Amino acid sequence: MEGCIFCKIAAGQIRSKILQEDEDVLVFEDVNPQAPVHILIIPKEHIATVVDIPESKIGLLGKMVQAGVSVARKKGLQSKGYRFVLNYGKDGGQLVQHIHLHLMGGRPMEWPPG
């Protein structure tokens, strides 16, 4: 999608600290971290929101979670835990119209979150 910052990162047009990548999913560090470890996991294909995922692509969410678990292990978060966040819409806090999963850890997480 033209103008989408995450599409530009996936295409290599914008530099990012990439931690893991396969044909479908890209994992990179958030440039505005909200925790000591704050990672973004995106599909390479542009899908604006979680409600826009076609049924044929629903397995993509599982691949995103698997990629996050893999990176969490590499970052040493496995023993104490971490949080996944998937925002939807303005009130849900989705700022970029490209689905993305936040992986945050390295400190205790509060509840409720917002």
N, CA, C and O atoms as a Tinker XYZ file with bonds, in Angstrom:
   456  protein
     1  N      0.850000   -1.176000    0.000000    73     2
     2  CA     0.000000    0.000000    0.000000    64     1     3
     3  C      0.892000    1.233000    0.000000    63     2     4     5
     4  O      1.772000    1.380000    0.848000    81     3
     5  N      0.659000    2.093000   -0.937000    73     3     6
     6  CA     1.464000    3.305000   -1.084000    64     5     7
     7  C      1.352000    4.178000    0.162000    63     6     8     9
     8  O      0.252000    4.446000    0.644000    81     7
     9  N      2.483000    4.612000    0.673000    73     7    10
    10  CA     2.510000    5.486000    1.831000    64     9    11
    11  C      2.535000    4.778000    3.171000    63    10    12    13
    12  O      2.748000    5.428000    4.194000    81    11
    13  N      2.326000    3.485000    3.205000    73    11    14
    14  CA     2.304000    2.743000    4.468000    64    13    15
    15  C      3.737000    2.553000    4.961000    63    14    16    17
    16  O      4.564000    1.957000    4.271000    81    15
    17  N      4.020000    3.055000    6.142000    73    15    18
    18  CA     5.378000    2.982000    6.686000    64    17    19
    19  C      5.826000    1.528000    6.886000    63    18    20    21
    20  O      6.992000    1.209000    6.656000    81    19
    21  N      4.912000    0.645000    7.314000    73    19    22
    22  CA     5.301000   -0.749000    7.525000    64    21    23
    23  C      5.551000   -1.457000    6.194000    63    22    24    25
    24  O      6.424000   -2.322000    6.115000    81    23
    25  N      4.806000   -1.109000    5.157000    73    23    26
    26  CA     5.075000   -1.670000    3.823000    64    25    27
    27  C      6.451000   -1.225000    3.338000    63    26    28    29
    28  O      7.178000   -1.997000    2.713000    81    27
    29  N      6.802000    0.028000    3.632000    73    27    30
    30  CA     8.115000    0.540000    3.224000    64    29    31
    31  C      9.234000   -0.160000    3.987000    63    30    32    33
    32  O     10.290000   -0.437000    3.419000    81    31
    33  N      9.014000   -0.446000    5.263000    73    31    34
    34  CA    10.003000   -1.197000    6.037000    64    33    35
    35  C     10.142000   -2.608000    5.466000    63    34    36    37
    36  O     11.256000   -3.100000    5.286000    81    35
    37  N      9.012000   -3.256000    5.183000    73    35    38
    38  CA     9.039000   -4.618000    4.628000    64    37    39
    39  C      9.729000   -4.664000    3.274000    63    38    40    41
    40  O     10.363000   -5.663000    2.935000    81    39
    41  N      9.610000   -3.589000    2.495000    73    39    42
    42  CA    10.226000   -3.534000    1.168000    64    41    43
    43  C     11.684000   -3.078000    1.222000    63    42    44    45
    44  O     12.353000   -3.037000    0.189000    81    43
    45  N     12.186000   -2.733000    2.412000    73    43    46
    46  CA    13.563000   -2.279000    2.543000    64    45    47
    47  C     13.769000   -0.828000    2.165000    63    46    48    49
    48  O     14.912000   -0.393000    2.022000    81    47
    49  N     12.709000   -0.072000    2.000000    73    47    50
    50  CA    12.803000    1.343000    1.640000    64    49    51
    51  C     13.094000    2.221000    2.846000    63    50    52    53
    52  O     13.635000    3.318000    2.705000    81    51
    53  N     12.737000    1.741000    4.031000    73    51    54
    54  CA    13.041000    2.420000    5.288000    64    53    55
    55  C     13.836000    1.445000    6.140000    63    54    56    57
    56  O     13.441000    0.294000    6.324000    81    55
    57  N     14.955000    1.920000    6.654000    73    55    58
    58  CA    15.810000    1.063000    7.472000    64    57    59
    59  C     15.173000    0.793000    8.821000    63    58    60    61
    60  O     14.507000    1.651000    9.401000    81    59
    61  N     15.391000   -0.402000    9.298000    73    59    62
    62  CA    14.887000   -0.811000   10.596000    64    61    63
    63  C     15.798000   -1.902000   11.134000    63    62    64    65
    64  O     16.487000   -2.580000   10.372000    81    63
    65  N     15.796000   -2.067000   12.446000    73    63    66
    66  CA    16.590000   -3.141000   13.043000    64    65    67
    67  C     15.767000   -4.429000   12.982000    63    66    68    69
    68  O     14.967000   -4.722000   13.871000    81    67
    69  N     15.986000   -5.182000   11.917000    73    67    70
    70  CA    15.240000   -6.416000   11.680000    64    69    71
    71  C     15.826000   -7.538000   12.534000    63    70    72    73
    72  O     17.037000   -7.754000   12.553000    81    71
    73  N     14.949000   -8.244000   13.236000    73    71    74
    74  CA    15.370000   -9.317000   14.127000    64    73    75
    75  C     15.092000  -10.697000   13.553000    63    74    76    77
    76  O     15.790000  -11.661000   13.870000    81    75
    77  N     14.073000  -10.790000   12.708000    73    75    78
    78  CA    13.717000  -12.073000   12.114000    64    77    79
    79  C     12.837000  -11.800000   10.900000    63    78    80    81
    80  O     12.093000  -10.821000   10.855000    81    79
    81  N     12.942000  -12.697000    9.913000    73    79    82
    82  CA    12.179000  -12.506000    8.691000    64    81    83
    83  C     11.986000  -13.841000    7.990000    63    82    84    85
    84  O     12.883000  -14.683000    7.967000    81    83
    85  N     10.798000  -14.019000    7.417000    73    83    86
    86  CA    10.572000  -15.130000    6.504000    64    85    87
    87  C      9.752000  -14.595000    5.336000    63    86    88    89
    88  O      9.630000  -13.380000    5.182000    81    87
    89  N      9.194000  -15.461000    4.523000    73    87    90
    90  CA     8.486000  -14.996000    3.326000    64    89    91
    91  C      7.206000  -14.235000    3.647000    63    90    92    93
    92  O      6.722000  -13.464000    2.819000    81    91
    93  N      6.647000  -14.445000    4.853000    73    91    94
    94  CA     5.365000  -13.831000    5.203000    64    93    95
    95  C      5.419000  -12.773000    6.295000    63    94    96    97
    96  O      4.580000  -11.873000    6.329000    81    95
    97  N      6.403000  -12.874000    7.191000    73    95    98
    98  CA     6.408000  -12.085000    8.419000    64    97    99
    99  C      7.760000  -11.395000    8.606000    63    98   100   101
   100  O      8.812000  -11.945000    8.281000    81    99
   101  N      7.697000  -10.176000    9.140000    73    99   102
   102  CA     8.903000   -9.402000    9.451000    64   101   103
   103  C      8.831000   -8.973000   10.909000    63   102   104   105
   104  O      7.786000   -8.516000   11.372000    81   103
   105  N      9.939000   -9.117000   11.639000    73   103   106
   106  CA    10.012000   -8.750000   13.048000    64   105   107
   107  C     11.126000   -7.717000   13.196000    63   106   108   109
   108  O     12.256000   -7.938000   12.761000    81   107
   109  N     10.787000   -6.581000   13.820000    73   107   110
   110  CA    11.787000   -5.518000   13.980000    64   109   111
   111  C     11.540000   -4.740000   15.264000    63   110   112   113
   112  O     10.459000   -4.815000   15.849000    81   111
   113  N     12.551000   -3.993000   15.696000    73   111   114
   114  CA    12.444000   -3.217000   16.929000    64   113   115
   115  C     11.604000   -1.964000   16.687000    63   114   116   117
   116  O     11.710000   -1.317000   15.645000    81   115
   117  N     10.766000   -1.636000   17.675000    73   115   118
   118  CA     9.956000   -0.424000   17.626000    64   117   119
   119  C     10.870000    0.782000   17.829000    63   118   120   121
   120  O     11.737000    0.758000   18.703000    81   119
   121  N     10.687000    1.833000   17.032000    73   119   122
   122  CA    11.527000    3.033000   17.155000    64   121   123
   123  C     11.084000    3.912000   18.323000    63   122   124   125
   124  O     11.811000    4.825000   18.714000    81   123
   125  N      9.911000    3.652000   18.880000    73   123   126
   126  CA     9.402000    4.399000   20.024000    64   125   127
   127  C      9.015000    3.406000   21.125000    63   126   128   129
   128  O      7.833000    3.244000   21.428000    81   127
   129  N     10.008000    2.745000   21.721000    73   127   130
   130  CA     9.714000    1.652000   22.650000    64   129   131
   131  C      8.977000    2.116000   23.910000    63   130   132   133
   132  O      9.269000    3.171000   24.474000    81   131
   133  N      8.017000    1.293000   24.328000    73   131   134
   134  CA     7.243000    1.543000   25.538000    64   133   135
   135  C      7.622000    0.577000   26.657000    63   134   136   137
   136  O      6.990000    0.562000   27.713000    81   135
   137  N      8.644000   -0.220000   26.423000    73   135   138
   138  CA     9.168000   -1.178000   27.401000    64   137   139
   139  C     10.632000   -1.412000   27.034000    63   138   140   141
   140  O     11.046000   -1.085000   25.921000    81   139
   141  N     11.421000   -1.973000   27.951000    73   139   142
   142  CA    12.823000   -2.248000   27.620000    64   141   143
   143  C     12.987000   -3.073000   26.340000    63   142   144   145
   144  O     13.927000   -2.861000   25.575000    81   143
   145  N     12.069000   -4.011000   26.116000    73   143   146
   146  CA    12.028000   -4.752000   24.856000    64   145   147
   147  C     10.672000   -4.448000   24.227000    63   146   148   149
   148  O      9.629000   -4.741000   24.811000    81   147
   149  N     10.693000   -3.864000   23.045000    73   147   150
   150  CA     9.444000   -3.554000   22.332000    64   149   151
   151  C      9.679000   -3.863000   20.860000    63   150   152   153
   152  O     10.396000   -3.154000   20.154000    81   151
   153  N      9.049000   -4.944000   20.427000    73   151   154
   154  CA     9.237000   -5.494000   19.092000    64   153   155
   155  C      7.919000   -5.402000   18.328000    63   154   156   157
   156  O      6.848000   -5.552000   18.916000    81   155
   157  N      7.995000   -5.157000   17.026000    73   155   158
   158  CA     6.817000   -5.185000   16.169000    64   157   159
   159  C      6.902000   -6.369000   15.232000    63   158   160   161
   160  O      7.965000   -6.673000   14.690000    81   159
   161  N      5.782000   -7.030000   15.046000    73   159   162
   162  CA     5.692000   -8.189000   14.165000    64   161   163
   163  C      4.606000   -7.877000   13.149000    63   162   164   165
   164  O      3.453000   -7.649000   13.515000    81   163
   165  N      4.975000   -7.867000   11.864000    73   163   166
   166  CA     4.019000   -7.495000   10.823000    64   165   167
   167  C      3.968000   -8.557000    9.727000    63   166   168   169
   168  O      4.946000   -9.268000    9.494000    81   167
   169  N      2.823000   -8.659000    9.060000    73   167   170
   170  CA     2.819000   -9.440000    7.829000    64   169   171
   171  C      3.455000   -8.589000    6.733000    63   170   172   173
   172  O      3.283000   -7.370000    6.723000    81   171
   173  N      4.172000   -9.201000    5.828000    73   171   174
   174  CA     4.761000   -8.439000    4.724000    64   173   175
   175  C      3.686000   -7.923000    3.771000    63   174   176   177
   176  O      3.840000   -6.870000    3.151000    81   175
   177  N      2.613000   -8.671000    3.668000    73   175   178
   178  CA     1.490000   -8.251000    2.833000    64   177   179
   179  C      0.702000   -7.172000    3.575000    63   178   180   181
   180  O      0.480000   -7.280000    4.781000    81   179
   181  N      0.286000   -6.142000    2.860000    73   179   182
   182  CA    -0.492000   -5.084000    3.499000    64   181   183
   183  C     -1.909000   -5.563000    3.787000    63   182   184   185
   184  O     -2.674000   -5.890000    2.879000    81   183
   185  N     -2.235000   -5.594000    5.068000    73   183   186
   186  CA    -3.593000   -5.828000    5.543000    64   185   187
   187  C     -3.818000   -4.740000    6.584000    63   186   188   189
   188  O     -3.103000   -4.681000    7.585000    81   187
   189  N     -4.790000   -3.893000    6.358000    73   187   190
   190  CA    -4.944000   -2.688000    7.179000    64   189   191
   191  C     -5.250000   -2.972000    8.649000    63   190   192   193
   192  O     -4.593000   -2.420000    9.531000    81   191
   193  N     -6.230000   -3.819000    8.920000    73   191   194
   194  CA    -6.630000   -4.072000   10.301000    64   193   195
   195  C     -6.916000   -5.554000   10.493000    63   194   196   197
   196  O     -7.008000   -6.316000    9.531000    81   195
   197  N     -7.053000   -5.940000   11.738000    73   195   198
   198  CA    -7.314000   -7.339000   12.055000    64   197   199
   199  C     -8.643000   -7.797000   11.467000    63   198   200   201
   200  O     -8.784000   -8.974000   11.133000    81   199
   201  N     -9.621000   -6.905000   11.330000    73   199   202
   202  CA   -10.908000   -7.307000   10.755000    64   201   203
   203  C    -10.851000   -7.436000    9.240000    63   202   204   205
   204  O    -11.797000   -7.925000    8.624000    81   203
   205  N     -9.753000   -7.002000    8.635000    73   203   206
   206  CA    -9.582000   -7.096000    7.185000    64   205   207
   207  C     -8.852000   -8.362000    6.745000    63   206   208   209
   208  O     -8.641000   -8.566000    5.549000    81   207
   209  N     -8.468000   -9.207000    7.686000    73   207   210
   210  CA    -7.760000  -10.435000    7.326000    64   209   211
   211  C     -8.740000  -11.377000    6.632000    63   210   212   213
   212  O     -9.744000  -11.770000    7.226000    81   211
   213  N     -8.460000  -11.742000    5.380000    73   211   214
   214  CA    -9.359000  -12.687000    4.717000    64   213   215
   215  C     -9.239000  -14.069000    5.358000    63   214   216   217
   216  O     -8.190000  -14.424000    5.897000    81   215
   217  N    -10.308000  -14.831000    5.295000    73   215   218
   218  CA   -10.317000  -16.162000    5.897000    64   217   219
   219  C     -9.153000  -17.009000    5.385000    63   218   220   221
   220  O     -8.596000  -17.818000    6.127000    81   219
   221  N     -8.790000  -16.822000    4.124000    73   219   222
   222  CA    -7.695000  -17.604000    3.533000    64   221   223
   223  C     -6.334000  -17.255000    4.139000    63   222   224   225
   224  O     -5.371000  -18.000000    3.954000    81   223
   225  N     -6.242000  -16.143000    4.855000    73   223   226
   226  CA    -4.969000  -15.697000    5.441000    64   225   227
   227  C     -4.974000  -15.741000    6.970000    63   226   228   229
   228  O     -4.040000  -15.240000    7.596000    81   227
   229  N     -5.993000  -16.323000    7.578000    73   227   230
   230  CA    -6.110000  -16.304000    9.030000    64   229   231
   231  C     -4.910000  -16.957000    9.721000    63   230   232   233
   232  O     -4.587000  -16.587000   10.849000    81   231
   233  N     -4.249000  -17.907000    9.084000    73   231   234
   234  CA    -3.062000  -18.547000    9.647000    64   233   235
   235  C     -1.889000  -17.594000    9.818000    63   234   236   237
   236  O     -0.934000  -17.900000   10.533000    81   235
   237  N     -1.960000  -16.452000    9.170000    73   235   238
   238  CA    -0.913000  -15.449000    9.283000    64   237   239
   239  C     -0.755000  -14.965000   10.724000    63   238   240   241
   240  O      0.362000  -14.692000   11.165000    81   239
   241  N     -1.858000  -14.859000   11.456000    73   239   242
   242  CA    -1.765000  -14.448000   12.861000    64   241   243
   243  C     -0.955000  -15.459000   13.675000    63   242   244   245
   244  O     -0.164000  -15.074000   14.536000    81   243
   245  N     -1.150000  -16.734000   13.405000    73   243   246
   246  CA    -0.371000  -17.763000   14.089000    64   245   247
   247  C      1.109000  -17.657000   13.768000    63   246   248   249
   248  O      1.955000  -17.831000   14.645000    81   247
   249  N      1.422000  -17.372000   12.510000    73   247   250
   250  CA     2.836000  -17.196000   12.126000    64   249   251
   251  C      3.432000  -15.980000   12.834000    63   250   252   253
   252  O      4.596000  -16.002000   13.235000    81   251
   253  N      2.637000  -14.922000   12.986000    73   251   254
   254  CA     3.116000  -13.729000   13.685000    64   253   255
   255  C      3.412000  -14.047000   15.150000    63   254   256   257
   256  O      4.433000  -13.619000   15.689000    81   255
   257  N      2.521000  -14.794000   15.789000    73   255   258
   258  CA     2.733000  -15.174000   17.184000    64   257   259
   259  C      3.965000  -16.078000   17.304000    63   258   260   261
   260  O      4.786000  -15.878000   18.199000    81   259
   261  N      4.102000  -17.056000   16.429000    73   259   262
   262  CA     5.276000  -17.935000   16.455000    64   261   263
   263  C      6.567000  -17.138000   16.312000    63   262   264   265
   264  O      7.542000  -17.404000   17.014000    81   263
   265  N      6.579000  -16.170000   15.413000    73   263   266
   266  CA     7.769000  -15.338000   15.227000    64   265   267
   267  C      8.070000  -14.559000   16.502000    63   266   268   269
   268  O      9.229000  -14.422000   16.894000    81   267
   269  N      7.026000  -14.053000   17.142000    73   267   270
   270  CA     7.212000  -13.329000   18.397000    64   269   271
   271  C      7.765000  -14.203000   19.505000    63   270   272   273
   272  O      8.649000  -13.774000   20.247000    81   271
   273  N      7.265000  -15.413000   19.627000    73   271   274
   274  CA     7.762000  -16.351000   20.640000    64   273   275
   275  C      9.238000  -16.647000   20.391000    63   274   276   277
   276  O     10.030000  -16.705000   21.332000    81   275
   277  N      9.601000  -16.830000   19.145000    73   275   278
   278  CA    10.996000  -17.099000   18.794000    64   277   279
   279  C     11.906000  -15.932000   19.203000    63   278   280   281
   280  O     12.968000  -16.141000   19.789000    81   279
   281  N     11.485000  -14.723000   18.892000    73   279   282
   282  CA    12.291000  -13.542000   19.238000    64   281   283
   283  C     12.309000  -13.334000   20.752000    63   282   284   285
   284  O     13.340000  -12.953000   21.306000    81   283
   285  N     11.191000  -13.576000   21.425000    73   283   286
   286  CA    11.158000  -13.441000   22.891000    64   285   287
   287  C     12.182000  -14.373000   23.542000    63   286   288   289
   288  O     12.854000  -13.989000   24.499000    81   287
   289  N     12.299000  -15.600000   23.020000    73   287   290
   290  CA    13.309000  -16.539000   23.531000    64   289   291
   291  C     14.710000  -15.972000   23.335000    63   290   292   293
   292  O     15.529000  -15.980000   24.253000    81   291
   293  N     14.974000  -15.481000   22.129000    73   291   294
   294  CA    16.297000  -14.926000   21.820000    64   293   295
   295  C     16.628000  -13.724000   22.693000    63   294   296   297
   296  O     17.792000  -13.490000   23.016000    81   295
   297  N     15.603000  -12.957000   23.077000    73   295   298
   298  CA    15.798000  -11.756000   23.905000    64   297   299
   299  C     15.817000  -12.085000   25.400000    63   298   300   301
   300  O     15.973000  -11.185000   26.225000    81   299
   301  N     15.659000  -13.376000   25.761000    73   299   302
   302  CA    15.719000  -13.786000   27.156000    64   301   303
   303  C     14.473000  -13.459000   27.962000    63   302   304   305
   304  O     14.548000  -13.316000   29.182000    81   303
   305  N     13.338000  -13.341000   27.304000    73   303   306
   306  CA    12.103000  -12.976000   28.001000    64   305   307
   307  C     11.307000  -14.179000   28.496000    63   306   308   309
   308  O     10.336000  -14.017000   29.235000    81   307
   309  N     11.707000  -15.374000   28.098000    73   307   310
   310  CA    10.931000  -16.585000   28.359000    64   309   311
   311  C     10.706000  -16.823000   29.859000    63   310   312   313
   312  O      9.615000  -17.237000   30.252000    81   311
   313  N     11.695000  -16.576000   30.684000    73   311   314
   314  CA    11.579000  -16.941000   32.101000    64   313   315
   315  C     10.634000  -16.035000   32.883000    63   314   316   317
   316  O      9.948000  -16.505000   33.790000    81   315
   317  N     10.585000  -14.748000   32.553000    73   315   318
   318  CA     9.753000  -13.821000   33.329000    64   317   319
   319  C      8.446000  -13.452000   32.641000    63   318   320   321
   320  O      7.504000  -13.010000   33.300000    81   319
   321  N      8.378000  -13.626000   31.335000    73   319   322
   322  CA     7.141000  -13.334000   30.628000    64   321   323
   323  C      7.198000  -12.065000   29.795000    63   322   324   325
   324  O      8.151000  -11.290000   29.869000    81   323
   325  N      6.162000  -11.876000   29.006000    73   323   326
   326  CA     6.063000  -10.741000   28.097000    64   325   327
   327  C      4.617000  -10.578000   27.687000    63   326   328   329
   328  O      3.767000  -11.388000   28.056000    81   327
   329  N      4.335000   -9.548000   26.937000    73   327   330
   330  CA     2.967000   -9.261000   26.515000    64   329   331
   331  C      2.903000   -9.089000   25.009000    63   330   332   333
   332  O      3.767000   -8.457000   24.401000    81   331
   333  N      1.851000   -9.668000   24.412000    73   331   334
   334  CA     1.495000   -9.405000   23.023000    64   333   335
   335  C      0.317000   -8.430000   23.030000    63   334   336   337
   336  O     -0.594000   -8.562000   23.848000    81   335
   337  N      0.333000   -7.454000   22.124000    73   335   338
   338  CA    -0.778000   -6.508000   21.983000    64   337   339
   339  C     -1.098000   -6.368000   20.500000    63   338   340   341
   340  O     -0.205000   -6.174000   19.676000    81   339
   341  N     -2.382000   -6.468000   20.174000    73   339   342
   342  CA    -2.865000   -6.272000   18.809000    64   341   343
   343  C     -3.979000   -5.234000   18.886000    63   342   344   345
   344  O     -5.071000   -5.531000   19.370000    81   343
   345  N     -3.714000   -4.035000   18.418000    73   343   346
   346  CA    -4.677000   -2.933000   18.484000    64   345   347
   347  C     -5.562000   -2.914000   17.245000    63   346   348   349
   348  O     -5.155000   -3.335000   16.162000    81   347
   349  N     -6.791000   -2.414000   17.430000    73   347   350
   350  CA    -7.705000   -2.243000   16.303000    64   349   351
   351  C     -8.436000   -0.908000   16.444000    63   350   352   353
   352  O     -9.051000   -0.628000   17.472000    81   351
   353  N     -8.359000   -0.109000   15.419000    73   351   354
   354  CA    -9.112000    1.142000   15.359000    64   353   355
   355  C     -8.548000    2.247000   16.230000    63   354   356   357
   356  O     -7.635000    2.043000   17.030000    81   355
   357  N     -9.121000    3.422000   16.047000    73   355   358
   358  CA    -8.657000    4.616000   16.759000    64   357   359
   359  C     -8.731000    4.446000   18.278000    63   358   360   361
   360  O     -7.743000    4.664000   18.979000    81   359
   361  N     -9.899000    4.058000   18.780000    73   359   362
   362  CA   -10.044000    3.899000   20.230000    64   361   363
   363  C     -9.222000    2.745000   20.777000    63   362   364   365
   364  O     -8.885000    2.737000   21.961000    81   363
   365  N     -8.895000    1.774000   19.940000    73   363   366
   366  CA    -8.050000    0.660000   20.356000    64   365   367
   367  C     -6.572000    0.990000   20.322000    63   366   368   369
   368  O     -5.746000    0.205000   20.787000    81   367
   369  N     -6.229000    2.156000   19.769000    73   367   370
   370  CA    -4.836000    2.598000   19.753000    64   369   371
   371  C     -4.060000    2.235000   18.503000    63   370   372   373
   372  O     -2.833000    2.330000   18.501000    81   371
   373  N     -4.739000    1.820000   17.432000    73   371   374
   374  CA    -4.023000    1.482000   16.207000    64   373   375
   375  C     -3.643000    2.770000   15.477000    63   374   376   377
   376  O     -4.510000    3.483000   14.971000    81   375
   377  N     -2.348000    3.061000   15.427000    73   375   378
   378  CA    -1.854000    4.285000   14.798000    64   377   379
   379  C     -1.442000    4.078000   13.347000    63   378   380   381
   380  O     -1.534000    5.000000   12.538000    81   379
   381  N     -0.988000    2.876000   13.016000    73   379   382
   382  CA    -0.569000    2.561000   11.647000    64   381   383
   383  C     -1.578000    1.583000   11.064000    63   382   384   385
   384  O     -1.874000    0.554000   11.670000    81   383
   385  N     -2.096000    1.901000    9.904000    73   383   386
   386  CA    -3.122000    1.064000    9.266000    64   385   387
   387  C     -2.471000   -0.091000    8.495000    63   386   388   389
   388  O     -2.566000   -0.176000    7.270000    81   387
   389  N     -1.824000   -0.952000    9.230000    73   387   390
   390  CA    -1.194000   -2.190000    8.752000    64   389   391
   391  C     -1.134000   -3.057000    9.999000    63   390   392   393
   392  O     -0.487000   -2.681000   10.977000    81   391
   393  N     -1.796000   -4.211000    9.985000    73   391   394
   394  CA    -1.829000   -4.985000   11.230000    64   393   395
   395  C     -0.419000   -5.230000   11.741000    63   394   396   397
   396  O      0.510000   -5.493000   10.978000    81   395
   397  N     -0.294000   -5.136000   13.041000    73   395   398
   398  CA     0.994000   -5.377000   13.677000    64   397   399
   399  C      0.761000   -5.838000   15.107000    63   398   400   401
   400  O     -0.151000   -5.384000   15.799000    81   399
   401  N      1.608000   -6.741000   15.512000    73   399   402
   402  CA     1.572000   -7.305000   16.841000    64   401   403
   403  C      2.742000   -6.726000   17.613000    63   402   404   405
   404  O      3.890000   -6.811000   17.176000    81   403
   405  N      2.444000   -6.136000   18.767000    73   403   406
   406  CA     3.497000   -5.628000   19.651000    64   405   407
   407  C      3.912000   -6.754000   20.583000    63   406   408   409
   408  O      3.064000   -7.480000   21.102000    81   407
   409  N      5.197000   -6.899000   20.793000    73   407   410
   410  CA     5.756000   -7.804000   21.797000    64   409   411
   411  C      6.532000   -6.922000   22.755000    63   410   412   413
   412  O      7.500000   -6.271000   22.362000    81   411
   413  N      6.108000   -6.898000   24.016000    73   411   414
   414  CA     6.767000   -6.041000   25.011000    64   413   415
   415  C      7.166000   -6.866000   26.222000    63   414   416   417
   416  O      6.433000   -7.749000   26.667000    81   415
   417  N      8.343000   -6.558000   26.743000    73   415   418
   418  CA     8.820000   -7.256000   27.930000    64   417   419
   419  C     10.006000   -6.544000   28.525000    63   418   420   421
   420  O     10.366000   -5.439000   28.118000    81   419
   421  N     10.609000   -7.204000   29.504000    73   419   422
   422  CA    11.776000   -6.626000   30.167000    64   421   423
   423  C     11.417000   -5.823000   31.410000    63   422   424   425
   424  O     12.294000   -5.251000   32.056000    81   423
   425  N     10.127000   -5.777000   31.746000    73   423   426
   426  CA     9.652000   -5.138000   32.968000    64   425   427
   427  C      8.281000   -5.714000   33.285000    63   426   428   429
   428  O      7.625000   -6.257000   32.397000    81   427
   429  N      7.828000   -5.605000   34.547000    73   427   430
   430  CA     6.466000   -6.068000   34.865000    64   429   431
   431  C      5.430000   -5.235000   34.097000    63   430   432   433
   432  O      5.551000   -4.014000   33.999000    81   431
   433  N      4.425000   -5.906000   33.562000    73   431   434
   434  CA     3.348000   -5.245000   32.838000    64   433   435
   435  C      2.181000   -4.995000   33.796000    63   434   436   437
   436  O      1.827000   -5.865000   34.593000    81   435
   437  N      1.599000   -3.830000   33.715000    73   435   438
   438  CA     0.458000   -3.443000   34.547000    64   437   439
   439  C     -0.847000   -3.961000   33.962000    63   438   440   441
   440  O     -0.934000   -4.240000   32.766000    81   439
   441  N     -1.870000   -4.089000   34.821000    73   439   442
   442  CA    -3.213000   -4.405000   34.346000    64   441   443
   443  C     -4.206000   -3.638000   35.181000    63   442   444   445
   444  O     -4.097000   -3.673000   36.407000    81   443
   445  N     -5.156000   -2.955000   34.608000    73   443   446
   446  CA    -5.428000   -2.919000   33.170000    64   445   447
   447  C     -4.372000   -2.096000   32.432000    63   446   448   449
   448  O     -3.743000   -1.209000   33.009000    81   447
   449  N     -4.187000   -2.406000   31.139000    73   447   450
   450  CA    -3.097000   -1.791000   30.386000    64   449   451
   451  C     -3.316000   -0.331000   30.019000    63   450   452   453
   452  O     -2.328000    0.380000   29.834000    81   451
   453  N     -4.531000    0.157000   29.904000    73   451   454
   454  CA    -4.709000    1.527000   29.432000    64   453   455
   455  C     -5.819000    2.166000   30.048000    63   454   456
   456  O     -6.103000    3.327000   29.756000    81   455
